[in-house]
Amino acid sequence: MIKKYRHNIMVRRAITIVAVVASALLQTFVIQSFIRPAQLLSGGFTGIAILIDDIASLYGKSFSTSLGILVLNIPVAVLCSRSISMRFTFYSMIQVFLASLFLKVFHFQALFDDLMLNVLFGGFLYGIAIAMALRGNASTGGTDFIALYVSNKTGRSIWEYVFAGNVLILCVFGYMFGWLYAGYSILFQFVSTKTISAFHHRYERVTLQITTMKAEEVMRAYVANCRHGISCVEAIGGYSRKKMYLLHTVVSSYEVPEVMAILHAQDPHIIVNVIKTADFYGGFYQAPME
C-alpha cells in the first residue's frame, strides 16, 4: 500500500513537471509568434509586463518583459502561498521562471500575416497553455493566483471576472496605443478565457445517481476514499423486480474518474448516472490545491 501511494505521488509530480514545462514553452511560443507580431496584449501580469514595455518604448526606453513577469508575480505568490498551497505555488513559480527564461532563450517566428488568425489561434493556444498548467496542478501565476484563491473560497469559477479585469487593462492599452489593436486584444482574451473554461472544470459539481445491489460495500469503499457524503434508499428493479439500492452523492467533476474506479472495484455491474449540478447548497468539501 505504501509503495503504491509513493508511486502515485511520483506519477502526479512527474505529470505536474511535464505540464509546467509544456505550459511555459507554449506560452512563450504564443507571445513570440502571435501576440508580438500582431501587436496584441495578453491578459494578466504577462499583459501588464508587455504594456509597461510598450509604455517605456514611447519614451525611448525598454523594459524586459521576462523581468516584468517575475517582478509582478513574486509578491502575489508570497501573499497567496499560505491561502492556496505551498506546493502549488512552488510549481506555479517554476512555470513563471521558465516562461521568463524561454522568452530570453527561444525566438519563434510569426506564423500568420493575418491579424484575425493571430487573434483566434493565439487566444486558443494561450488558453491551452493556462489550462495545461491548471490541469497539472499548477498555474501560470499572476491573476491565476487571485482567481484560484477566490474560487477556493467561494467554490465557483471566476474566470469571467478575470476577463473583466483584463478588459480594463486592455482599455488602458487602447487609450494609449489605439483602439483597433485593443479591440483585437479583447477578442484574443475572450477566446483565451473561453478555452480555459472549456478545459478547466475543477469547480464544476456533478450528482452521481448510483444503482447497485451491493450498497454496503460501495458505501464503505466510497466513505473510506472520498470526503463527500452519500445517501442510500431501497428500490425495486422495474424489470427484474429484484431488490436494489439507489445511492446519491455530489462530487467535483474532476473527481469523477477516481470515484468511478472506486465504485467499479466494488461492483462491476454498477450503474452510474452523472448529472451536472447547477447549484449546490450546504457543506461541500473542496480538496485543497496540492
C-alpha positions as CSV (number, residue, x, y, z in Angstrom):
1,M,0.0,0.0,0.0
2,I,2.8,2.4,0.9
3,K,4.7,1.6,-2.3
4,K,1.5,2.2,-4.3
5,Y,0.9,5.5,-2.6
6,R,4.5,6.6,-3.2
7,H,4.2,5.5,-6.8
8,N,1.1,7.6,-7.3
9,I,2.8,10.6,-5.7
10,M,5.7,10.3,-8.1
11,V,3.4,9.9,-11.1
12,R,1.5,13.1,-10.1
13,R,4.7,15.0,-9.6
14,A,6.0,13.9,-13.0
15,I,2.7,15.0,-14.6
16,T,3.0,18.4,-12.9
17,I,6.5,18.9,-14.1
18,V,5.7,18.0,-17.7
19,A,2.6,20.2,-17.6
20,V,4.6,23.2,-16.2
21,V,7.4,22.9,-18.8
22,A,5.0,22.4,-21.7
23,S,2.8,25.3,-20.5
24,A,5.7,27.7,-20.2
25,L,7.0,26.7,-23.7
26,L,3.6,27.1,-25.3
27,Q,3.1,30.4,-23.6
28,T,6.4,31.7,-24.9
29,F,5.5,30.4,-28.4
30,V,2.2,32.3,-28.3
31,I,3.8,35.5,-27.1
32,Q,6.5,35.5,-29.8
33,S,4.5,34.0,-32.7
34,F,1.1,35.6,-32.2
35,I,1.0,38.4,-29.6
36,R,4.1,40.4,-30.5
37,P,3.8,40.2,-34.4
38,A,0.1,41.2,-34.2
39,Q,0.8,44.0,-31.7
40,L,-1.7,42.4,-29.3
41,L,-1.7,42.4,-25.5
42,S,-2.5,39.4,-23.4
43,G,-4.2,39.5,-20.1
44,G,-2.9,39.1,-16.6
45,F,0.5,40.0,-15.3
46,T,2.1,39.0,-18.6
47,G,-0.1,41.6,-20.3
48,I,0.9,44.2,-17.7
49,A,4.6,43.5,-18.3
50,I,4.1,43.8,-22.1
51,L,2.1,47.1,-21.5
52,I,4.9,48.5,-19.3
53,D,7.4,47.7,-22.1
54,D,5.2,49.4,-24.7
55,I,4.9,52.5,-22.5
56,A,8.6,52.6,-21.9
57,S,9.2,52.4,-25.7
58,L,7.2,55.7,-26.0
59,Y,10.0,57.4,-24.1
60,G,12.8,55.7,-25.9
61,K,13.4,53.2,-23.1
62,S,13.0,49.5,-22.8
63,F,11.6,47.2,-20.1
64,S,12.3,43.5,-20.2
65,T,9.0,41.6,-20.4
66,S,10.6,38.5,-18.8
67,L,11.9,40.6,-15.9
68,G,8.5,42.3,-15.5
69,I,6.7,38.9,-15.3
70,L,9.0,37.9,-12.4
71,V,8.7,41.2,-10.6
72,L,4.9,41.3,-10.7
73,N,4.4,37.6,-9.8
74,I,6.7,37.2,-6.8
75,P,4.8,39.4,-4.4
76,V,1.5,37.8,-5.3
77,A,2.9,34.4,-5.0
78,V,4.2,35.1,-1.5
79,L,0.8,36.5,-0.4
80,C,-1.2,33.6,-1.8
81,S,1.1,30.7,-0.9
82,R,-0.4,30.3,2.5
83,S,-4.0,30.5,1.3
84,I,-3.7,28.2,-1.7
85,S,-0.8,25.7,-1.3
86,M,3.0,26.0,-0.9
87,R,3.5,23.1,-3.4
88,F,1.0,24.6,-5.9
89,T,2.7,28.0,-5.6
90,F,6.1,26.4,-5.9
91,Y,5.3,24.7,-9.2
92,S,3.4,27.8,-10.4
93,M,6.5,29.9,-9.9
94,I,8.6,27.4,-11.7
95,Q,6.3,27.9,-14.6
96,V,6.7,31.7,-14.3
97,F,10.5,31.4,-14.2
98,L,10.6,29.0,-17.1
99,A,8.3,31.3,-19.2
100,S,10.6,34.2,-18.4
101,L,13.7,32.1,-19.3
102,F,12.2,30.8,-22.5
103,L,11.4,34.3,-23.7
104,K,15.1,35.0,-23.5
105,V,16.3,31.7,-24.9
106,F,13.9,30.9,-27.7
107,H,13.0,33.0,-30.7
108,F,9.9,31.8,-32.5
109,Q,8.8,33.2,-35.8
110,A,5.4,34.5,-36.7
111,L,3.1,32.0,-38.4
112,F,0.4,34.3,-39.9
113,D,0.2,37.7,-41.5
114,D,-3.5,37.9,-41.0
115,L,-4.5,39.7,-37.8
116,M,-7.6,37.7,-37.1
117,L,-5.8,34.4,-37.5
118,N,-3.3,35.6,-34.9
119,V,-6.2,36.6,-32.6
120,L,-8.1,33.3,-32.9
121,F,-5.2,30.8,-32.9
122,G,-3.2,32.8,-30.4
123,G,-6.1,33.2,-28.0
124,F,-6.9,29.5,-28.2
125,L,-3.3,28.3,-27.7
126,Y,-2.8,30.8,-24.8
127,G,-5.9,29.4,-23.1
128,I,-4.5,25.9,-23.7
129,A,-1.2,26.9,-22.0
130,I,-3.0,28.2,-18.9
131,A,-5.4,25.2,-18.8
132,M,-2.5,22.8,-19.2
133,A,-0.8,24.2,-16.1
134,L,-4.0,24.1,-14.2
135,R,-4.7,20.5,-15.1
136,G,-1.2,19.7,-14.0
137,N,-2.0,21.2,-10.6
138,A,0.0,24.4,-11.1
139,S,-0.7,27.8,-12.8
140,T,0.8,30.5,-14.9
141,G,0.9,32.8,-11.9
142,G,-0.3,36.3,-11.7
143,T,-4.1,36.7,-11.9
144,D,-4.4,32.9,-11.8
145,F,-3.3,33.0,-8.2
146,I,-6.1,35.6,-7.4
147,A,-8.7,33.6,-9.4
148,L,-7.9,30.3,-7.7
149,Y,-7.8,32.0,-4.3
150,V,-11.3,33.4,-4.7
151,S,-12.5,30.2,-6.3
152,N,-11.3,28.1,-3.4
153,K,-13.1,30.4,-1.0
154,T,-16.4,30.5,-3.0
155,G,-16.3,27.1,-4.7
156,R,-17.1,28.8,-8.0
157,S,-15.0,29.5,-11.1
158,I,-14.5,33.3,-11.6
159,W,-12.7,33.4,-14.9
160,E,-15.4,35.7,-16.3
161,Y,-14.4,38.3,-13.6
162,V,-10.7,37.8,-14.5
163,F,-11.7,38.5,-18.1
164,A,-13.5,41.7,-17.0
165,G,-10.3,42.8,-15.1
166,N,-8.2,42.1,-18.2
167,V,-10.6,44.2,-20.3
168,L,-9.8,47.2,-18.0
169,I,-6.1,46.7,-18.7
170,L,-6.8,46.5,-22.4
171,C,-8.7,49.7,-22.3
172,V,-5.6,51.5,-20.9
173,F,-3.7,49.9,-23.8
174,G,-6.3,51.1,-26.3
175,Y,-6.3,54.7,-24.9
176,M,-2.5,54.9,-25.3
177,F,-1.8,52.9,-28.4
178,G,-5.1,52.8,-30.4
179,W,-8.4,51.1,-30.1
180,L,-8.1,48.9,-33.1
181,Y,-5.4,46.6,-31.5
182,A,-7.1,47.0,-28.1
183,G,-10.3,45.6,-29.6
184,Y,-8.5,42.7,-31.2
185,S,-6.7,42.1,-27.8
186,I,-10.0,41.9,-26.0
187,L,-11.2,39.4,-28.6
188,F,-7.9,37.5,-28.0
189,Q,-8.6,37.5,-24.3
190,F,-12.2,36.3,-24.8
191,V,-11.1,33.3,-26.8
192,S,-8.4,32.5,-24.2
193,T,-10.9,32.7,-21.3
194,K,-13.5,30.5,-23.1
195,T,-10.7,28.0,-23.8
196,I,-9.8,27.9,-20.1
197,S,-13.4,27.4,-19.1
198,A,-13.8,24.6,-21.6
199,F,-10.8,22.6,-20.3
200,H,-10.7,23.5,-16.6
201,H,-13.6,22.0,-14.6
202,R,-12.2,21.9,-11.0
203,Y,-15.1,23.9,-9.6
204,E,-17.9,22.3,-11.5
205,R,-20.0,19.8,-9.5
206,V,-21.9,16.8,-10.6
207,T,-24.5,14.5,-8.9
208,L,-23.9,10.8,-9.1
209,Q,-27.0,8.7,-9.2
210,I,-25.8,5.1,-8.4
211,T,-27.8,1.9,-8.8
212,T,-26.3,-1.2,-7.2
213,M,-27.1,-4.4,-5.3
214,K,-24.0,-4.1,-3.1
215,A,-24.8,-0.9,-1.3
216,E,-22.9,-1.6,1.9
217,E,-19.6,-2.5,0.1
218,V,-19.9,0.5,-2.3
219,M,-20.7,3.0,0.5
220,R,-17.9,1.6,2.8
221,A,-15.3,2.0,0.0
222,Y,-16.6,5.4,-1.0
223,V,-16.6,6.8,2.5
224,A,-13.1,5.4,3.1
225,N,-11.6,7.1,0.0
226,C,-13.7,10.2,-0.5
227,R,-14.6,13.1,1.7
228,H,-18.1,13.6,0.5
229,G,-21.4,12.4,2.0
230,I,-23.6,9.7,0.3
231,S,-27.2,8.7,0.9
232,C,-29.0,5.4,0.2
233,V,-32.6,4.4,-0.4
234,E,-34.0,1.0,-1.2
235,A,-35.6,0.3,-4.5
236,I,-37.0,-2.4,-6.7
237,G,-35.9,-3.1,-10.3
238,G,-38.8,-2.3,-12.7
239,Y,-37.8,-5.2,-15.0
240,S,-36.1,-7.7,-12.7
241,R,-38.3,-7.0,-9.7
242,K,-35.2,-7.6,-7.6
243,K,-34.2,-5.5,-4.5
244,M,-31.5,-2.9,-5.2
245,Y,-30.3,0.4,-3.8
246,L,-30.1,4.0,-5.1
247,L,-27.2,6.0,-3.9
248,H,-26.8,9.7,-4.3
249,T,-23.7,11.9,-3.9
250,V,-22.3,15.2,-5.2
251,V,-18.6,15.5,-6.2
252,S,-16.4,17.8,-8.2
253,S,-16.3,16.9,-11.9
254,Y,-12.5,16.3,-11.8
255,E,-13.0,13.7,-9.1
256,V,-15.4,11.5,-11.3
257,P,-12.8,9.2,-12.8
258,E,-11.3,8.3,-9.4
259,V,-14.8,7.8,-7.9
260,M,-15.8,5.6,-10.8
261,A,-12.8,3.4,-10.3
262,I,-13.7,3.0,-6.6
263,L,-17.3,2.1,-7.4
264,H,-16.5,-0.4,-10.2
265,A,-13.9,-2.1,-7.9
266,Q,-16.8,-2.9,-5.5
267,D,-19.5,-3.7,-8.1
268,P,-18.5,-4.3,-11.7
269,H,-22.2,-4.2,-12.7
270,I,-22.9,-0.9,-11.0
271,I,-24.9,1.7,-13.0
272,V,-24.0,5.4,-12.5
273,N,-25.8,8.4,-14.0
274,V,-23.7,11.5,-13.9
275,I,-25.9,14.7,-13.8
276,K,-24.5,18.2,-14.0
277,T,-25.3,20.2,-10.8
278,A,-26.2,23.8,-11.5
279,D,-26.3,24.9,-7.8
280,F,-25.5,23.2,-4.5
281,Y,-26.4,24.5,-1.0
282,G,-24.8,23.0,2.1
283,G,-21.5,21.8,3.2
284,F,-19.2,20.6,0.4
285,Y,-15.6,19.5,0.8
286,Q,-13.4,21.2,-1.8
287,A,-10.0,19.5,-2.0
288,P,-7.1,21.9,-1.5
289,M,-4.5,22.6,-4.1
290,E,-1.5,20.3,-3.8
